[in-house]
Amino acid sequence: MDTASRIFTKSVTWQVMGLFSMTLIGFVFTGSVTLGGGIAIVSSILGFIFYFLHEMVWSNIQWGRKITETNAQQDTRN
């Protein structure tokens, strides 16, 4: 299971990449870096929050995970 700090770090790096791509897309559609950047910032903030929550929920779902001996030992210790 991922730790909250790992999920947080993954969320931040994902959103940084998204911020750049959304700024470019916003610029292409509006012709303004400022307006495109504003759209990108709002999108990044909302995307970050929802991605983090999505990851937190999925870290608690066991479906689709392979149980290894190491994971089984960790589960019995917790």
DRENTI-184485 format. One record per residue: x, y, z of N, C-alpha, C in turn; residue number from 1. Coordinates in Angstrom, 1 decimal. Example, Ala and Ser with C-alpha at 12.3 -4.5 7.8 and 13.67 -1.06 7.14 Angstrom:
<site <13.2; -5.7; 7.8>; <12.3; -4.5; 7.8>; <13.2; -3.3; 7.8>; 1>
<site <12.8; -2.2; 7.1>; <13.7; -1.1; 7.1>; <12.9; 0.0; 7.9>; 2>
% end
This chain:
<site <0.9; -1.2; 0.0>; <0.0; 0.0; 0.0>; <0.9; 1.2; 0.0>; 1>
<site <0.5; 2.2; -0.8>; <1.3; 3.5; -0.8>; <1.0; 4.3; 0.4>; 2>
<site <2.0; 5.0; 0.8>; <1.9; 5.9; 2.0>; <1.2; 7.2; 1.5>; 3>
<site <0.7; 8.0; 2.4>; <0.0; 9.2; 2.0>; <1.1; 10.2; 1.4>; 4>
<site <2.3; 10.2; 1.9>; <3.3; 11.1; 1.4>; <3.7; 10.7; 0.0>; 5>
<site <3.8; 9.4; -0.3>; <4.1; 9.0; -1.7>; <2.9; 9.4; -2.7>; 6>
<site <1.7; 9.2; -2.2>; <0.5; 9.6; -3.0>; <0.6; 11.1; -3.2>; 7>
<site <0.9; 11.9; -2.2>; <1.0; 13.3; -2.3>; <2.0; 13.7; -3.3>; 8>
<site <3.2; 13.1; -3.3>; <4.3; 13.4; -4.2>; <3.9; 13.1; -5.6>; 9>
<site <3.3; 11.9; -5.8>; <2.8; 11.6; -7.2>; <1.8; 12.6; -7.7>; 10>
<site <0.9; 13.0; -6.8>; <-0.1; 14.0; -7.2>; <0.5; 15.3; -7.6>; 11>
<site <1.6; 15.8; -6.9>; <2.2; 17.0; -7.2>; <2.9; 17.0; -8.6>; 12>
<site <3.7; 15.9; -8.8>; <4.4; 15.8; -10.1>; <3.4; 15.7; -11.2>; 13>
<site <2.4; 15.0; -11.0>; <1.3; 14.8; -12.1>; <0.7; 16.2; -12.4>; 14>
<site <0.4; 17.0; -11.4>; <-0.2; 18.3; -11.6>; <0.8; 19.3; -12.2>; 15>
<site <2.0; 19.2; -11.9>; <3.0; 20.1; -12.5>; <3.0; 19.9; -14.1>; 16>
<site <3.0; 18.6; -14.4>; <3.0; 18.3; -15.9>; <1.7; 18.8; -16.5>; 17>
<site <0.6; 18.6; -15.8>; <-0.7; 19.0; -16.2>; <-0.8; 20.5; -16.3>; 18>
<site <-0.2; 21.2; -15.4>; <-0.2; 22.7; -15.5>; <0.5; 23.2; -16.7>; 19>
<site <1.6; 22.6; -17.1>; <2.3; 23.1; -18.3>; <1.4; 22.7; -19.6>; 20>
<site <0.9; 21.5; -19.6>; <0.1; 21.2; -20.8>; <-1.2; 22.0; -20.9>; 21>
<site <-1.9; 22.2; -19.8>; <-3.1; 23.0; -19.8>; <-2.8; 24.5; -20.1>; 22>
<site <-1.7; 25.0; -19.7>; <-1.3; 26.4; -20.1>; <-1.2; 26.5; -21.6>; 23>
<site <-0.5; 25.5; -22.2>; <-0.3; 25.5; -23.6>; <-1.7; 25.4; -24.3>; 24>
<site <-2.5; 24.5; -23.9>; <-3.8; 24.3; -24.5>; <-4.7; 25.6; -24.3>; 25>
<site <-4.6; 26.2; -23.1>; <-5.4; 27.4; -22.9>; <-4.9; 28.5; -23.8>; 26>
<site <-3.5; 28.6; -24.0>; <-3.0; 29.6; -24.9>; <-3.4; 29.4; -26.3>; 27>
<site <-3.4; 28.2; -26.8>; <-3.8; 27.9; -28.2>; <-5.3; 28.3; -28.4>; 28>
<site <-6.2; 28.1; -27.4>; <-7.6; 28.4; -27.6>; <-7.9; 29.9; -27.3>; 29>
<site <-7.1; 30.5; -26.4>; <-7.5; 31.9; -26.1>; <-6.5; 32.9; -26.7>; 30>
<site <-5.3; 32.5; -27.1>; <-4.3; 33.5; -27.6>; <-3.7; 34.3; -26.5>; 31>
<site <-4.0; 33.9; -25.2>; <-3.4; 34.7; -24.1>; <-2.8; 33.7; -23.1>; 32>
<site <-1.5; 34.0; -22.8>; <-0.8; 33.2; -21.8>; <-1.4; 33.4; -20.4>; 33>
<site <-1.8; 34.6; -20.1>; <-2.4; 34.9; -18.8>; <-3.7; 34.2; -18.6>; 34>
<site <-4.6; 34.2; -19.6>; <-5.9; 33.5; -19.5>; <-5.7; 32.0; -19.5>; 35>
<site <-4.8; 31.6; -20.4>; <-4.5; 30.1; -20.4>; <-3.9; 29.6; -19.1>; 36>
<site <-3.0; 30.4; -18.5>; <-2.4; 30.1; -17.3>; <-3.4; 30.1; -16.1>; 37>
<site <-4.4; 31.0; -16.2>; <-5.4; 31.0; -15.1>; <-6.3; 29.8; -15.2>; 38>
<site <-6.7; 29.4; -16.4>; <-7.4; 28.2; -16.6>; <-6.6; 27.0; -16.1>; 39>
<site <-5.3; 27.0; -16.4>; <-4.5; 25.9; -16.0>; <-4.4; 25.8; -14.5>; 40>
<site <-4.2; 26.9; -13.8>; <-4.1; 26.9; -12.4>; <-5.4; 26.4; -11.7>; 41>
<site <-6.5; 26.9; -12.1>; <-7.8; 26.4; -11.6>; <-7.9; 24.9; -11.8>; 42>
<site <-7.6; 24.5; -13.0>; <-7.7; 23.0; -13.4>; <-6.7; 22.2; -12.6>; 43>
<site <-5.5; 22.7; -12.3>; <-4.5; 22.0; -11.6>; <-4.9; 21.8; -10.1>; 44>
<site <-5.5; 22.9; -9.5>; <-5.9; 22.8; -8.1>; <-7.0; 21.8; -8.0>; 45>
<site <-8.0; 21.9; -8.8>; <-9.1; 20.9; -8.7>; <-8.6; 19.5; -9.1>; 46>
<site <-7.8; 19.4; -10.1>; <-7.3; 18.1; -10.5>; <-6.4; 17.4; -9.4>; 47>
<site <-5.6; 18.2; -8.7>; <-4.8; 17.8; -7.6>; <-5.7; 17.2; -6.5>; 48>
<site <-6.6; 18.0; -6.1>; <-7.5; 17.5; -5.0>; <-8.2; 16.2; -5.3>; 49>
<site <-8.8; 16.1; -6.5>; <-9.5; 14.9; -6.9>; <-8.6; 13.7; -7.1>; 50>
<site <-7.4; 14.0; -7.7>; <-6.4; 12.9; -7.9>; <-6.0; 12.3; -6.5>; 51>
<site <-5.7; 13.2; -5.6>; <-5.2; 12.8; -4.3>; <-6.3; 11.9; -3.6>; 52>
<site <-7.6; 12.4; -3.6>; <-8.7; 11.7; -3.0>; <-8.9; 10.3; -3.7>; 53>
<site <-8.8; 10.3; -5.1>; <-8.9; 9.1; -5.8>; <-7.9; 8.1; -5.4>; 54>
<site <-6.6; 8.5; -5.3>; <-5.5; 7.6; -4.9>; <-5.7; 7.1; -3.5>; 55>
<site <-6.2; 8.0; -2.6>; <-6.5; 7.5; -1.2>; <-7.5; 6.4; -1.1>; 56>
<site <-8.6; 6.6; -1.9>; <-9.6; 5.6; -2.0>; <-9.1; 4.3; -2.5>; 57>
<site <-8.4; 4.4; -3.7>; <-7.9; 3.2; -4.3>; <-6.8; 2.5; -3.5>; 58>
<site <-6.1; 3.2; -2.6>; <-5.1; 2.5; -1.8>; <-5.7; 1.6; -0.8>; 59>
<site <-7.0; 1.8; -0.5>; <-7.7; 0.9; 0.4>; <-8.5; -0.2; -0.2>; 60>
<site <-8.5; -0.3; -1.6>; <-9.2; -1.3; -2.3>; <-8.2; -2.4; -2.7>; 61>
<site <-8.5; -3.6; -2.3>; <-7.7; -4.7; -2.5>; <-7.8; -5.4; -3.9>; 62>
<site <-8.9; -5.1; -4.6>; <-9.2; -5.7; -5.9>; <-8.1; -5.5; -6.9>; 63>
<site <-7.7; -6.5; -7.5>; <-6.7; -6.4; -8.6>; <-5.3; -6.4; -8.1>; 64>
<site <-5.0; -6.5; -6.8>; <-3.7; -6.6; -6.3>; <-3.3; -8.0; -6.1>; 65>
<site <-2.0; -8.3; -6.3>; <-1.4; -9.6; -6.1>; <-0.8; -9.5; -4.7>; 66>
<site <-1.2; -10.5; -3.9>; <-0.7; -10.6; -2.5>; <0.7; -11.4; -2.6>; 67>
<site <1.7; -10.7; -2.2>; <3.0; -11.3; -2.1>; <3.3; -11.7; -0.7>; 68>
<site <4.3; -12.5; -0.4>; <4.7; -12.9; 0.9>; <5.0; -11.7; 1.8>; 69>
<site <5.7; -10.7; 1.2>; <6.1; -9.5; 1.9>; <4.9; -8.8; 2.4>; 70>
<site <3.9; -8.6; 1.5>; <2.7; -7.9; 1.8>; <1.9; -8.6; 2.8>; 71>
<site <1.8; -9.9; 2.8>; <1.1; -10.7; 3.7>; <1.7; -10.6; 5.1>; 72>
<site <3.1; -10.5; 5.2>; <3.7; -10.4; 6.5>; <3.5; -9.0; 7.1>; 73>
<site <3.5; -8.0; 6.2>; <3.2; -6.6; 6.7>; <1.7; -6.5; 7.2>; 74>
<site <0.8; -7.1; 6.5>; <-0.6; -7.1; 6.9>; <-0.8; -7.7; 8.3>; 75>
<site <-0.1; -8.8; 8.6>; <-0.2; -9.4; 9.9>; <0.4; -8.6; 11.0>; 76>
<site <1.4; -7.8; 10.7>; <2.0; -6.9; 11.7>; <1.2; -5.7; 12.0>; 77>
<site <0.3; -5.3; 11.1>; <-0.5; -4.0; 11.4>; <-1.7; -4.3; 12.1>; 78>
% end
